[in-house]
Amino acid sequence: MLILVTGPAQMLAEFAERFGEPAEIHYHTVEALPEADLKKADAVLDLWLDSHPERIQQYQRLEGLTVFCNVPKSSLAGLVARWGRPSCTLVGINALSGFINRPLLELSLLEEGDLPRLKTVCAALGADYRLVQDRVGMVTPRVICQIINEAYYTLQEGTASRQDIDLGMQLGTNYPLGPFAWSQKIGIKHVYELLEALWQDTGDERYKICPLLKREYLLQEAAEPAQM
């Protein structure tokens, strides 16, 4: 089985740390996958799709392909509603930074009948997985980002420092990371955009973004051009 993994270098490094670099896995940092490789591939893990959903169009006519789509800020249903249903099999994957190198992959399906193909690819990767509903935020990102948002409200109110909040979360819940450490690992941009997507999808007050979190996101966005 030939599996192509495409995405930013940092995400590919996390994926390679989890799955290694066997001959059947080919890593690509270029956004446009070589056509020759695509025709030979059995599966693609596209880690760019979260930021560039239009990329789904390159897989439109590849019927035998299984594409794992990194779309925790959207859903597979939302993806095909916007860009059309491709001939290939689609699987949703939570591949935000910090979630790839874990014991279980968090996956979703557009069609229940695609489960055998999902199982085949996961077996080739030697990966255990947990199926979740095809919803914005999936499960773990939804929970973690909600906790991060609540931590920002606590910080904004002056109740505790970042360090104290992180330490309290680790000691009180036995989490490996506190909310601000999680925010750094995932990236404030992804936290903000996922919470915004959840707010738009559900209208639930739990996902209403803390003004302090929004301010830090905007300041980072403003600084990015200067860093390029």
C-alpha positions, 0 to 999 in steps of 0.5 A: 500500500502506498500512502502519501502524507502532505502538509506543512513541515512541522505537521509532517515531522509530528506525523513521522514521529508517530508513524516513522518513515517506512517505504510505503509512506511518502511525505510531501511538503509541496501543496500540489502532489505529483500526479504520478504519485497520486495515480499510484497511491492508495491513500492520502493524508492531506494535512493542508485541507484545514486551511485550504479546503479547495484542495479537495478538488484535486482528488475529484476523479480518483475513485480508488483513493481514500483521502484523510481530510484534516478538517476539524474546523469544518466537517466532511459534509460541509466540505462536499457541500462547498466543493462537490462530492469527489469520487474518492472515499473521504475520512475526517481526521483530527490532525491539529498540532498536538493531536497526531502523535497520540495512541488513538487517531480521531476519525470521522466518516461521510458514509458508513459504508466507507468503514472497510477502507478506513480500516485497511489504511489504519491497519497499514499504518498500524494505527488504532482509531476512534470514530466520532460524528462528522461535526465541526470540532470533532470531539477532542479539539472541541473539548480542549478549545472550550477549556482554553477559552474558559482559561482565558476568561479566568485570566482576563478576570484576574483570578489567576496567572497563566502558570497557576491556571496551567498547574491547577489544571494538570494537578486537578485533572491529571491532564498532560498539559494546562490550557495555555500550554495546549494553546501554544501547542495547537496554535492560537490561530487554530484555537480561535478559528475552531471556536469561531466555527463552533460558535457559528455552527451551534450558537452555544455560549460555551464557544463565545470567544473570550475578548482576551483570546481574540486580542492575542489572536489578532495581535499574532495575525498582525505580526505575521507579515512582519515575520515573513 
